[in-house]
Amino acid sequence: MKKNEYSADLVNKGFWFTEFKKTIELYQTGKTSKEIKKMQEEENVYLAPSPDTGKRMVSTLQKRVECLPPEIIEHFLSFDISTQKMINLLAIMKNNRLFFEFMYEVYREERMLGKKELSDSSLRIFFKNKVQQSEKVASFTDGTIKRLSGAYKTFLRESGILEDSTNHYAAPIIDIQLENSIKASDWEPYYKAIMGVA
């Protein structure tokens, strides 16, 4: 999948924070992508419920990690869990244009306007606009859009941006070192999206 294409593939993927962290740890110990794939096939290091799910997890997690700036990978384990979860969210956004645009156009703007919670109508309007803008999104079924909406909310809950039992926004927490690394790279739009700033 080209990075500039819209995709509904997040309906089949999880936030997978524990597995994301494990992938970084494996890279830090010198494991190659091929070695990690082999470990998953032979040892099921991600505890996937099936071989097919394991393959999807390996491919997805490697893309998430490999898109990160090297200094973020290097210092990942020194960050607190809240910051680590934000890094995973950033990587998901970097790998999925539609989710990034949701974060930038809906979440960021609502935070800037002082809105307190994510409403179902905000998600409906976002997807309605994308259907009008893109033949690809227009090809998604209503069921796919409903599942994507659910996946987006799950990712925000698991990252800590939405409170667990509600759709109320919680202020994201980012380590100053990560903030500086992002601002010094081409990741600034992603930073603005998760922080809800102009």
FENVENQUI-V941674 format. One record per residue. N is the residue number from 1. RES is the residue in one letter. OMEGA is omega in radians with two decimals (999 if undefined). Layout:
N:RES:OMEGA
N:RES:OMEGA
This chain:
1:M:3.07
2:K:-3.05
3:K:-3.08
4:N:3.13
5:E:3.01
6:Y:-3.13
7:S:3.05
8:A:-3.00
9:D:3.13
10:L:3.09
11:V:-3.12
12:N:-3.09
13:K:3.12
14:G:3.03
15:F:2.98
16:W:-3.10
17:F:-3.13
18:T:-3.13
19:E:3.08
20:F:3.12
21:K:3.13
22:K:3.13
23:T:3.10
24:I:3.11
25:E:3.14
26:L:3.08
27:Y:-3.11
28:Q:3.10
29:T:3.06
30:G:3.12
31:K:3.07
32:T:3.12
33:S:3.10
34:K:3.14
35:E:3.12
36:I:3.09
37:K:3.13
38:K:3.10
39:M:3.13
40:Q:-3.13
41:E:-3.02
42:E:-3.03
43:E:-3.08
44:N:-3.07
45:V:3.12
46:Y:-3.13
47:L:3.14
48:A:-3.11
49:P:3.12
50:S:3.10
51:P:3.14
52:D:3.10
53:T:3.10
54:G:3.11
55:K:3.14
56:R:3.14
57:M:3.14
58:V:-3.11
59:S:-3.10
60:T:-3.08
61:L:3.10
62:Q:3.09
63:K:3.13
64:R:-3.10
65:V:-3.03
66:E:3.11
67:C:-3.07
68:L:3.00
69:P:-3.08
70:P:-3.09
71:E:3.09
72:I:3.07
73:I:-3.10
74:E:-3.05
75:H:-3.00
76:F:-3.04
77:L:3.10
78:S:3.12
79:F:3.05
80:D:-3.05
81:I:3.13
82:S:3.13
83:T:3.11
84:Q:3.11
85:K:3.08
86:M:3.11
87:I:3.08
88:N:3.12
89:L:3.09
90:L:-3.13
91:A:3.08
92:I:3.11
93:M:-3.12
94:K:-3.09
95:N:-3.11
96:N:-3.06
97:R:-3.08
98:L:3.13
99:F:3.08
100:F:-3.12
101:E:3.03
102:F:-3.13
103:M:-3.06
104:Y:-3.02
105:E:-3.12
106:V:-3.07
107:Y:-3.10
108:R:-3.09
109:E:3.13
110:E:3.09
111:R:3.12
112:M:3.12
113:L:3.11
114:G:3.11
115:K:-3.02
116:K:-3.07
117:E:3.09
118:L:-3.13
119:S:3.07
120:D:-3.14
121:S:3.09
122:S:3.09
123:L:-3.14
124:R:-3.13
125:I:3.12
126:F:-3.10
127:F:3.08
128:K:3.10
129:N:-3.12
130:K:3.07
131:V:3.14
132:Q:-3.07
133:Q:-2.96
134:S:3.06
135:E:3.13
136:K:3.14
137:V:3.11
138:A:3.14
139:S:3.12
140:F:3.06
141:T:3.08
142:D:3.12
143:G:3.11
144:T:3.14
145:I:3.10
146:K:3.13
147:R:3.08
148:L:3.11
149:S:3.11
150:G:3.13
151:A:-3.14
152:Y:3.13
153:K:3.11
154:T:3.12
155:F:-3.13
156:L:3.09
157:R:-3.07
158:E:3.09
159:S:-3.12
160:G:-3.13
161:I:3.01
162:L:3.08
163:E:-2.99
164:D:-2.98
165:S:-3.11
166:T:3.02
167:N:3.13
168:H:3.13
169:Y:3.02
170:A:-3.11
171:A:3.11
172:P:3.14
173:I:-3.14
174:I:3.08
175:D:-3.10
176:I:3.12
177:Q:3.09
178:L:3.12
179:E:-3.14
180:N:3.11
181:S:-3.13
182:I:-3.09
183:K:-3.14
184:A:-3.09
185:S:3.12
186:D:-3.13
187:W:-3.04
188:E:3.09
189:P:3.14
190:Y:3.06
191:Y:3.14
192:K:-3.13
193:A:-3.07
194:I:3.12
195:M:3.14
196:G:-3.11
197:V:-3.11
198:A:999
